[in-house]
Amino acid sequence: MKVGIHVGSLPNGSSDSYINGVTPPTSSKSVPEPSNLFGVGLAFGIATLFKANNDKKWKEVKIKA
């Protein structure tokens, strides 16, 4: 989390800005977006299949009762 402060009304009508935190290294790894999107899509697809299967079983149990 970063916090920034803008200070105004300094002498001679100047202002200044301050931000806390450490500057990240310039050689940071990029995020593998396509694989993340594939994983999220796969998870939602599997969850939908399980929900549909569970709903089907629930309807069968409800009809038998």
Summary of the structure (lengths in Angstrom):
residues: 65
radius of gyration: 27.1
end to end distance: 55.2
largest distance: 84.9
contacts: 94
relative contact order: 0.09
helix: 54%
strand: 12%
